[in-house]
Structure formats: structure tokens, C-alpha cells
């Protein structure tokens, strides 16, 4: 490592530890690098800022954020929870199972972990505790299950990974279904084992055909949103970008005219809120692109690749090191920044170890999604703590069994790439 690299790293780390906003940390560090180490005009940074945002791919991020906010404001979440509850509420621990299934259904529309925590946490945490579920189980479940929002497509982090790696976005989306279903299945099994002999937990009777039909009829419009997104994308009816726009318009339609849970004043509020959230992400994208440009000029990714290849000779060890490194990084950095900054550094390493970029995209996404639930920077921990009025230590301890499940699934899929890539191969997005 050269002296300039060490100085830049210390400046970036120092800014982040003083709670300077992430986008400013990246921008100021890039500016210092350009001024003192590259001797290039600062006009190049301005050019990079604007060109980084001139990307058609960013539209899909903006509209999936809007779609998630519409559902959070309206009744779509409630309909999805009722549907999940009808499927498993008659089993031991059924309401807990409904919570994780509901997170999976909501995640299949919103693409955001934070949106899933906010939308489902406020609804499910009081319901679980009221029905006799242990507080630590409840808080752990509703802190970690929203990670499915970023694992099950559409995933905002996968969109950014696709931008920097040129991997098929549709194929990358398909890799998220296997870990999503595995996590849901393992959490449901854990819940059943935990509550199978508990007589103090309220268990609803199995719904008959008429009851199930009524619930499916009630949730039909909400479920059609998932069908529109994935059916449209994977049948070739429209692209992922177009699917995000269609989904947002459909969500507005059902909330305004079918469920009648919103009025036109709410439309303005949701749109403005989504615009603010989108602007925040775009600031991070622009500043991370500047930092990536600096690293490219300094040839840092290739130098890191040479160092790693010289030190590690086994693909198994390489993937293990990547997992550990990403889990640690996820504790301190948000998933968007980490994807945009570290993706260009890690991608040159994949070729020498014969690691598929699409497979690695999933590994990176799941690793950094777990970071939402790990201290000290885990956003989900703070949101759940605020909802339940509990400190971060209690929330972290409650989340540990569920994090163990997600990490177990992660390591299993790390060494089973064919299982991850089977769906992209079936749909022709991977050779």
C-alpha cells in the first residue's frame, strides 16, 4: 500500500467516525485525492457527478421506492399480512410464521429493508406480543425478517450491483428467490420447534374453503402487484425499469380506487417523501462514483487483486475471506455505499478464482443485508428499538438466533453456486 492510499483511507475512515454524512465523506475524500495525489482539475469531479446520475438504470430505483412508500401508506401491507396469516396461522407459532412470510411478500414489491421494517414492524410487533409470543422472539423476528426486502427481488442493492458489473439485472433478480425461500423456510421451522408445545399461544383454527376464498379475494389486488412485477419482467412484456413504473401506477390505482385508503393529498405527500429518499440515494451514488473514479485512476482495484491472488490460492478460502470481510463491512457501512465502493474493487478478483459475477452479486447482497441487523450501525436495530422502546443491546441479543439462520443460509449458498444460478439459467439469463 502506497502512502497516498493510506492517507486517503485514513481521511475516509476519520470522516465516517465523526458522523459526517456518507456522501460528504466520499466527496471530500475524492476531492482531496484529485487535488493532492492525481494533480487533475476539479472540473473532472463535477463532470463525474453529473454523468453518474445520467443513467436510465436509476429510474428503476426511484420508482420501486415510490411503490414501497405507496404500499406503506395504504392497505396493501394489511392485505398481505392477512393472506400470510390465513396460510399458516393454524400451525404452532403460526402468527410468527405469518410475520416472516409477510416480509417476503412485501419485499417482493418494495425492494427495501427499511421500508419493510417500518411497514410491517409497527403492525406485527404489537400483534405478536398481544397473542403471547415472547418479546425477544418477536423483536428478533421483526428486526431480521425485513432483510428479505433486499434479498428477494426487486432489490435496490442488486440494481446498483448490476450497474457496476454489467451483469443481467433480470438474472440477478432471479438469484434472490432461492435464499429468500430458504430463509423463510428455516425461520418457520425454527418457530415451529420453539412453539410446538406452548399451550399459552393462541392458535387459530384452520380456515375452511369459504374463509380461504374470502381472504384470497380480499388480497387479490395486492397479490396482483407481485404478479405484474415478476410476470411482466420474466415474460418479456416489459423491462425492469418499465415494471417499476407500471407497479407504482398500479399501486396508486388500487389504493385510491379499490381500497380507498388514500386521497389525492396523500398522493402528493407520498410522492414528495419518495423524492426526498431518492435524492438521498442519488447523492450517495454521485459521491461514490467520484470515489470510484479516483480509485480507478490510482489503479487500486488491480493492485488489490494482485495482492489477494498472491496471498490466496484456493477459491474456497477466497469466498470465506470475502464473506467475513463483507459481514464486518456491513456493520459499519450502508448497503448502497458498500456496493458502489467495494464492487469495483472486488470484481477484478473474481476471474482468477473462477467465481461467477452473478453468484458473487447475491453473496454480496445477502452479506450486506445482514449488516442492517448488526451493531453499531444496523439501521433495523434502531427502527425496531424505537417501535418497541427497547435499547439496541436487547434488540441485538434478540436478533442473534435469526442472524445465525441467515448466515447459515449464506454460507451454504456460497459453496453451492449451481443452486443459486439454476433459475437464471432456466430463463436464459446465464450460460
C-alpha positions as CSV (number, residue, x, y, z in Angstrom):
1,X,0.0,0.0,0.0
2,X,1.4,3.4,-1.0
3,X,1.5,6.4,1.3
4,X,-1.3,8.2,-0.7
5,X,-3.6,5.2,-0.3
6,X,-3.1,5.1,3.4
7,X,-3.8,8.9,3.7
8,X,-7.0,8.6,1.7
9,X,-8.1,5.6,3.7
10,X,-7.5,7.4,7.0
11,X,-9.3,10.5,5.8
12,X,-12.4,8.5,4.7
13,X,-12.4,6.5,7.9
14,X,-11.9,9.6,10.0
15,X,-14.8,11.4,8.4
16,X,-17.1,8.4,8.9
17,X,-16.2,8.0,12.6
18,X,-17.1,11.7,13.2
19,X,-20.7,11.1,11.8
20,X,-20.1,13.2,8.7
21,X,-22.8,12.1,6.2
22,X,-21.6,9.3,4.0
23,X,-21.9,11.2,0.7
24,X,-19.9,14.1,2.1
25,X,-17.2,11.7,3.3
26,X,-16.9,10.2,-0.1
27,X,-17.0,13.5,-2.0
28,X,-14.4,15.3,0.2
29,X,-12.1,12.3,0.2
30,X,-12.3,12.2,-3.6
31,X,-11.7,15.9,-3.9
32,X,-8.6,15.7,-1.7
33,X,-7.3,12.7,-3.8
34,X,-7.8,14.6,-7.1
35,X,-6.1,17.7,-5.8
36,X,-3.1,16.4,-4.0
37,X,-2.4,12.9,-5.5
38,X,-3.7,13.0,-9.1
39,X,-3.0,16.6,-9.9
40,X,-6.1,16.7,-12.0
41,X,-8.6,19.6,-12.4
42,X,-11.5,19.6,-10.0
43,X,-13.7,20.2,-13.0
44,X,-13.3,16.4,-13.6
45,X,-15.2,15.8,-10.3
46,X,-18.1,18.0,-11.4
47,X,-18.2,16.1,-14.7
48,X,-18.2,12.8,-12.9
49,X,-21.0,13.9,-10.5
50,X,-23.4,14.8,-13.3
51,X,-22.5,11.8,-15.6
52,X,-23.0,9.4,-12.7
53,X,-26.7,10.5,-12.4
54,X,-27.3,10.4,-16.2
55,X,-28.2,6.8,-16.1
56,X,-31.5,5.3,-17.3
57,X,-31.0,2.4,-14.8
58,X,-31.6,4.7,-11.9
59,X,-35.2,5.1,-12.8
60,X,-36.0,1.6,-11.5
61,X,-34.6,2.6,-8.1
62,X,-36.7,5.7,-7.9
63,X,-40.0,4.1,-8.8
64,X,-39.6,1.0,-6.6
65,X,-39.0,3.4,-3.7
66,X,-42.2,5.2,-4.6
67,X,-44.1,1.8,-4.9
68,X,-42.9,0.8,-1.5
69,X,-44.0,4.1,0.1
70,X,-47.4,3.8,-1.5
71,X,-48.0,0.4,0.0
72,X,-46.7,1.5,3.4
73,X,-49.2,4.4,3.4
74,X,-52.2,2.3,2.1
75,X,-53.8,-1.0,2.9
76,X,-51.6,-3.3,0.8
77,X,-49.5,-4.4,3.8
78,X,-52.6,-5.3,5.8
79,X,-53.9,-7.4,2.9
80,X,-50.6,-9.3,2.5
81,X,-50.4,-10.0,6.2
82,X,-54.0,-11.3,6.3
83,X,-53.1,-13.6,3.4
84,X,-49.9,-14.9,5.0
85,X,-51.9,-15.4,8.3
86,X,-54.5,-17.5,6.6
87,X,-51.8,-19.8,5.2
88,X,-50.1,-20.6,8.4
89,X,-52.0,-19.2,11.4
90,X,-53.4,-22.6,12.3
91,X,-49.9,-24.1,12.9
92,X,-47.9,-23.8,16.2
93,X,-46.3,-20.4,16.1
94,X,-48.4,-19.5,13.0
95,X,-48.5,-15.8,13.6
96,X,-44.7,-15.7,13.8
97,X,-44.6,-17.6,10.5
98,X,-47.0,-15.1,9.0
99,X,-44.7,-12.3,10.0
100,X,-41.7,-13.7,8.0
101,X,-43.9,-14.7,5.1
102,X,-45.4,-11.2,5.1
103,X,-41.9,-9.7,5.0
104,X,-41.2,-11.9,2.0
105,X,-44.3,-10.8,0.2
106,X,-43.8,-7.1,0.9
107,X,-40.1,-7.4,0.0
108,X,-41.2,-8.8,-3.4
109,X,-42.7,-5.4,-4.1
110,X,-40.7,-2.8,-2.3
111,X,-37.1,-3.8,-2.7
112,X,-36.1,-2.1,0.6
113,X,-35.3,-3.5,4.0
114,X,-36.0,-0.2,5.8
115,X,-39.5,0.1,4.1
116,X,-40.3,-3.4,5.2
117,X,-39.2,-2.8,8.8
118,X,-41.3,0.3,9.1
119,X,-44.4,-1.0,7.3
120,X,-44.6,-4.5,8.9
121,X,-42.9,-3.8,12.3
122,X,-45.5,-1.3,13.5
123,X,-48.2,-3.8,12.5
124,X,-46.8,-7.1,13.6
125,X,-44.9,-6.4,16.8
126,X,-48.0,-5.4,18.9
127,X,-50.0,-8.3,17.3
128,X,-47.4,-10.9,18.2
129,X,-46.9,-9.7,21.8
130,X,-50.7,-9.4,22.3
131,X,-51.0,-13.0,21.3
132,X,-48.5,-14.3,23.8
133,X,-45.3,-14.5,21.8
134,X,-42.1,-13.8,23.7
135,X,-40.8,-10.3,23.4
136,X,-37.3,-11.3,22.4
137,X,-38.6,-13.7,19.7
138,X,-40.9,-11.0,18.4
139,X,-38.3,-8.3,18.2
140,X,-35.7,-10.6,16.7
141,X,-38.1,-11.9,14.1
142,X,-39.3,-8.4,13.0
143,X,-35.8,-7.0,13.0
144,X,-34.2,-9.6,10.8
145,X,-37.0,-10.8,8.5
146,X,-37.2,-7.5,6.7
147,X,-33.8,-8.3,5.2
148,X,-35.9,-10.3,2.7
149,X,-36.8,-6.9,1.3
150,X,-33.3,-6.6,-0.1
151,X,-32.7,-10.3,-0.9
152,X,-36.0,-11.2,-2.6
153,X,-36.3,-9.2,-5.9
154,X,-36.7,-6.5,-6.8
155,X,-33.7,-5.5,-4.7
156,X,-32.3,-1.9,-4.8
157,X,-28.8,-3.1,-4.0
158,X,-28.9,-5.7,-6.8
159,X,-29.9,-2.8,-9.2
160,X,-26.7,-0.9,-8.2
161,X,-24.6,-4.1,-8.4
162,X,-25.9,-4.7,-11.9
163,X,-24.9,-1.1,-12.9
164,X,-21.3,-1.5,-11.9
165,X,-20.8,-5.1,-13.0
166,X,-22.9,-5.2,-16.3
167,X,-24.5,-8.5,-15.0
168,X,-28.0,-9.0,-16.3
169,X,-30.4,-7.4,-13.8
170,X,-33.2,-9.9,-14.5
171,X,-30.8,-12.8,-13.9
172,X,-29.5,-11.2,-10.7
173,X,-33.1,-10.8,-9.5
174,X,-33.7,-14.5,-10.1
175,X,-30.8,-15.4,-7.8
176,X,-32.7,-13.9,-4.8
177,X,-35.6,-16.3,-4.8
178,X,-33.6,-19.4,-3.5
179,X,-32.1,-17.7,-0.4
180,X,-35.3,-15.9,0.2
181,X,-37.4,-19.1,0.3
182,X,-34.7,-20.9,2.3
183,X,-34.6,-18.2,5.0
184,X,-38.4,-18.2,5.2
185,X,-38.5,-22.0,5.5
186,X,-35.7,-22.1,8.1
187,X,-37.4,-19.3,10.2
188,X,-40.8,-21.1,10.0
189,X,-39.1,-24.4,11.1
190,X,-37.4,-22.6,14.0
191,X,-40.7,-21.0,15.0
192,X,-42.5,-24.4,14.9
193,X,-39.8,-26.0,17.1
194,X,-39.9,-23.1,19.5
195,X,-43.7,-23.0,20.0
196,X,-44.9,-26.5,19.1
197,X,-45.5,-27.4,22.8
198,X,-46.6,-24.0,24.0
199,X,-50.3,-24.1,25.2
200,X,-50.4,-20.4,26.1
201,X,-50.1,-19.2,22.5
202,X,-53.3,-18.5,20.7
203,X,-53.7,-20.7,17.6
204,X,-56.4,-20.1,15.1
205,X,-58.4,-22.9,13.6
206,X,-57.6,-24.0,10.0
207,X,-59.6,-21.9,7.6
208,X,-62.3,-23.7,5.6
209,X,-62.6,-23.2,1.9
210,X,-65.1,-20.3,2.1
211,X,-62.9,-18.4,4.5
212,X,-59.8,-19.0,2.5
213,X,-61.6,-17.9,-0.7
214,X,-62.8,-14.7,1.0
215,X,-59.2,-13.9,2.2
216,X,-57.8,-14.6,-1.3
217,X,-60.5,-12.5,-2.9
218,X,-59.7,-9.6,-0.4
219,X,-56.0,-9.9,-1.1
220,X,-56.3,-10.4,-4.9
221,X,-55.5,-6.8,-5.8
222,X,-52.4,-6.7,-3.6
223,X,-51.1,-10.1,-4.9
224,X,-51.6,-8.9,-8.5
225,X,-48.9,-6.3,-7.8
226,X,-46.4,-9.1,-7.4
227,X,-47.7,-10.9,-10.5
228,X,-47.4,-7.7,-12.5
229,X,-43.8,-7.1,-11.5
230,X,-42.4,-10.6,-12.0
231,X,-44.8,-11.7,-14.7
232,X,-44.0,-8.6,-16.8
233,X,-40.3,-8.8,-16.3
234,X,-39.7,-12.5,-16.9
235,X,-42.2,-13.0,-19.7
236,X,-40.5,-10.1,-21.6
237,X,-43.6,-7.9,-21.5
238,X,-41.6,-5.1,-20.1
239,X,-38.1,-4.4,-18.7
240,X,-37.3,-4.0,-15.0
241,X,-37.4,-0.2,-15.4
242,X,-40.8,-0.3,-17.0
243,X,-42.0,-2.8,-14.4
244,X,-41.2,-0.3,-11.6
245,X,-43.2,2.5,-13.3
246,X,-46.2,0.1,-14.0
247,X,-46.1,-1.2,-10.4
248,X,-46.2,2.4,-9.0
249,X,-49.1,3.4,-11.2
250,X,-51.0,0.2,-10.3
251,X,-50.3,0.7,-6.6
252,X,-51.7,4.2,-6.8
253,X,-54.8,2.9,-8.6
254,X,-55.7,0.2,-6.1
255,X,-55.0,2.4,-3.0
256,X,-57.1,5.3,-4.5
257,X,-59.9,3.5,-6.1
258,X,-60.1,-0.1,-4.9
259,X,-59.0,0.0,-1.2
260,X,-59.8,3.8,-1.0
261,X,-57.1,4.1,1.7
262,X,-55.5,7.2,0.2
263,X,-56.7,10.5,-1.2
264,X,-55.0,12.9,-3.6
265,X,-53.4,14.9,-0.8
266,X,-51.8,11.6,0.3
267,X,-50.5,11.1,-3.2
268,X,-48.7,14.4,-3.0
269,X,-47.2,13.5,0.4
270,X,-46.0,10.1,-0.7
271,X,-44.5,11.4,-3.9
272,X,-42.6,14.2,-2.1
273,X,-41.4,11.7,0.6
274,X,-40.2,9.3,-2.1
275,X,-38.4,12.1,-4.0
276,X,-36.5,13.0,-0.8
277,X,-35.5,9.4,-0.2
278,X,-34.5,9.1,-3.9
279,X,-32.4,12.3,-3.7
280,X,-30.6,11.0,-0.7
281,X,-29.6,7.8,-2.6
282,X,-28.6,9.8,-5.7
283,X,-26.2,11.9,-3.6
284,X,-24.6,8.7,-2.4
285,X,-24.4,7.3,-5.9
286,X,-22.8,10.5,-7.3
287,X,-20.2,10.8,-4.5
288,X,-19.4,7.0,-4.6
289,X,-18.9,7.3,-8.3
290,X,-16.4,10.1,-7.8
291,X,-14.5,8.0,-5.2
292,X,-14.6,5.0,-7.6
293,X,-13.1,7.2,-10.4
294,X,-10.3,8.2,-8.0
295,X,-9.6,4.6,-7.2
296,X,-9.6,3.7,-10.9
297,X,-7.0,6.4,-11.7
298,X,-4.9,5.2,-8.9
299,X,-5.2,1.6,-10.2
300,X,-6.3,0.5,-6.7
301,X,-8.7,-2.3,-7.8
302,X,-6.0,-4.0,-9.8
303,X,-3.3,-3.6,-7.1
304,X,-5.7,-5.2,-4.6
305,X,-6.5,-8.0,-7.0
306,X,-2.8,-8.8,-7.4
307,X,-2.2,-8.8,-3.7
308,X,-5.1,-11.1,-3.0
309,X,-4.2,-13.5,-5.8
310,X,-0.7,-13.7,-4.5
311,X,-1.9,-14.4,-0.9
312,X,-4.8,-16.7,-1.5
313,X,-4.7,-19.7,-3.8
314,X,-8.0,-21.5,-3.1
315,X,-11.4,-20.4,-4.3
316,X,-12.9,-21.9,-1.1
317,X,-10.6,-19.7,1.1
318,X,-11.2,-16.7,-1.1
319,X,-15.0,-16.9,-0.7
320,X,-14.7,-17.5,3.0
321,X,-12.5,-14.3,3.3
322,X,-15.0,-12.3,1.2
323,X,-17.9,-13.4,3.4
324,X,-16.1,-12.5,6.6
325,X,-14.9,-9.2,5.2
326,X,-18.4,-8.2,3.9
327,X,-20.0,-9.2,7.2
328,X,-17.6,-6.9,9.0
329,X,-18.1,-4.1,6.4
330,X,-21.9,-4.4,6.7
331,X,-21.6,-3.5,10.4
332,X,-20.2,0.0,9.6
333,X,-21.4,0.9,6.1
334,X,-24.8,1.0,4.4
335,X,-25.5,-1.4,1.6
336,X,-25.7,1.1,-1.2
337,X,-22.4,2.8,-0.4
338,X,-20.7,-0.6,0.2
339,X,-21.9,-2.0,-3.1
340,X,-20.9,1.1,-5.1
341,X,-17.5,1.5,-3.4
342,X,-16.4,-2.2,-3.0
343,X,-18.0,-3.7,-6.1
344,X,-15.4,-2.2,-8.5
345,X,-12.6,-3.4,-6.1
346,X,-13.9,-7.0,-5.7
347,X,-15.0,-7.6,-9.3
348,X,-11.4,-7.9,-10.7
349,X,-10.8,-10.6,-8.1
350,X,-13.5,-13.0,-9.4
351,X,-11.8,-14.1,-12.6
352,X,-8.6,-15.6,-11.1
353,X,-10.8,-17.7,-8.7
354,X,-13.4,-18.7,-11.3
355,X,-16.2,-17.0,-9.2
356,X,-19.3,-16.2,-11.2
357,X,-20.1,-12.4,-11.0
358,X,-23.8,-13.1,-10.8
359,X,-23.2,-15.6,-7.9
360,X,-21.0,-13.1,-6.2
361,X,-23.7,-10.4,-6.6
362,X,-26.0,-12.5,-4.5
363,X,-23.3,-13.2,-1.9
364,X,-22.6,-9.5,-1.6
365,X,-26.3,-8.6,-1.3
366,X,-27.0,-11.2,1.4
367,X,-23.9,-10.3,3.4
368,X,-24.6,-6.6,3.4
369,X,-28.3,-7.1,4.1
370,X,-27.3,-8.9,7.3
371,X,-25.5,-5.6,8.2
372,X,-28.9,-4.0,8.7
373,X,-29.2,-6.0,11.8
374,X,-25.6,-5.9,13.2
375,X,-24.3,-3.2,15.6
376,X,-23.1,-0.5,15.7
377,X,-24.7,0.9,12.5
378,X,-27.6,-1.6,11.9
379,X,-30.5,0.6,10.8
380,X,-33.1,-2.1,11.5
381,X,-31.9,-2.4,15.2
382,X,-32.6,1.3,15.8
383,X,-36.0,1.2,14.0
384,X,-37.2,-1.8,15.9
385,X,-35.8,-0.4,19.2
386,X,-37.8,2.8,18.5
387,X,-41.0,0.9,17.8
388,X,-40.7,-1.4,20.8
389,X,-39.0,1.2,23.1
390,X,-36.1,-1.1,23.8
391,X,-32.3,-0.4,23.8
392,X,-30.0,-1.7,21.0
393,X,-28.4,-4.3,23.2
394,X,-31.7,-6.1,23.9
395,X,-32.7,-5.9,20.2
396,X,-29.2,-7.2,19.1
397,X,-29.5,-10.1,21.6
398,X,-33.0,-10.9,20.4
399,X,-31.8,-11.0,16.7
400,X,-29.0,-13.4,17.2
401,X,-30.9,-16.8,16.5
402,X,-32.3,-15.3,13.3
403,X,-29.0,-13.9,12.2
404,X,-27.5,-17.3,12.7
405,X,-30.1,-18.7,10.3
406,X,-29.4,-16.1,7.7
407,X,-25.6,-16.6,8.0
408,X,-26.0,-20.3,7.8
409,X,-28.0,-20.0,4.5
410,X,-25.4,-17.5,3.2
411,X,-22.5,-19.9,3.7
412,X,-24.5,-22.8,2.3
413,X,-25.3,-20.9,-0.9
414,X,-21.7,-19.5,-1.1
415,X,-20.4,-23.0,-1.9
416,X,-23.4,-24.1,-3.9
417,X,-23.3,-21.7,-6.9
418,X,-25.3,-24.1,-9.2
419,X,-28.3,-23.9,-6.8
420,X,-28.1,-20.1,-6.9
421,X,-27.8,-19.9,-10.7
422,X,-30.4,-22.5,-11.6
423,X,-33.3,-20.0,-12.1
424,X,-31.2,-17.5,-14.2
425,X,-30.1,-20.5,-16.3
426,X,-33.7,-21.7,-16.8
427,X,-34.8,-18.3,-18.0
428,X,-31.8,-17.8,-20.3
429,X,-30.1,-15.1,-18.3
430,X,-27.0,-17.2,-17.5
431,X,-25.0,-19.7,-19.5
